[in-house]
Amino acid sequence: MAAYSGRDLTIATMTGTVYTVIADVTSKSVEFNNSGIDITTDDDDGWQNFLAEPGLRSVNLSVSGVADSAAEELLTAISLGTSSVSLLDCQITFNSGSTLTGNFMLENLNHTGEKDGGTLFEASLKSAGAITKA
């Protein structure tokens, strides 16, 4: 397996018919969740038992990085509720080339300063619906 820098990640949103990068991420945490459905009964001899399929799947992202002014305006409008967009059709691309594509809710946004004409930010995104990995 080829090695790559784990901090390199971009977030792109659908604009028209193509994805446009709105943020370069320098630090991230990606969490994949599969919540089980507990079906333990008295017959399980004290051992917990789950259905084979999870009841709830989700992907959560905590990121920080640099956004240009257009992206900053979009992210701020979404987080303040002044945009008609509440879910972002996103494509998350890792430096390895793999992608996560689907709808994400921008849960929170924190501007932390400016760097070389871009705005430093921290944000949390949560998946809404099915996410595809390629």
Secondary structure, 3 states (H helix, E strand, C coil): CCCCCCCCEEEEEEECCEEEEEEEEEEEEEEEEEECCECCCHHHCCCCCECCCCCEEEEEEEEEEEECHHHHHHHHHHHHCCCCCCEEEEEEEECCCCEEEEEEEEEEEEEEEEECCEEEEEEEEEECCCCEEC
